[in-house]
């Protein structure tokens, strides 16, 4: 599996935000400068990552961005799903279809969300 550019950029952006963990809040412009990503791209990612509950945005003086939870509690899958949507490796998981010939003996399906 190869990550899309946006998913890749989201990982880079979250890594930069994590480096500020425990310190002052960081602006989207600062994240763009630190990662050498275009500011509009970082703004879009910040919106998606905030909506997914991975970043917390505070407005006003002293505002900015910070991780919404400890860095160790944020997985690569969390970041990719924030940008790309739910990860589903098989059709039955993705669509809920039950027309798989292996359904009766599948020991994996019950472990998917």
Secondary structure, DSSP 8 states (H G I E B T S, - for coil): ----HHHHHHHHHHHHHHHTTTS--B-HHHHHHHHT--HHHHHHHHHHHHHTTSEEEE-STT-EEEESS-GGG--HHHHHHHHH----SSHHHHH-----TTGGG-SSGGG--
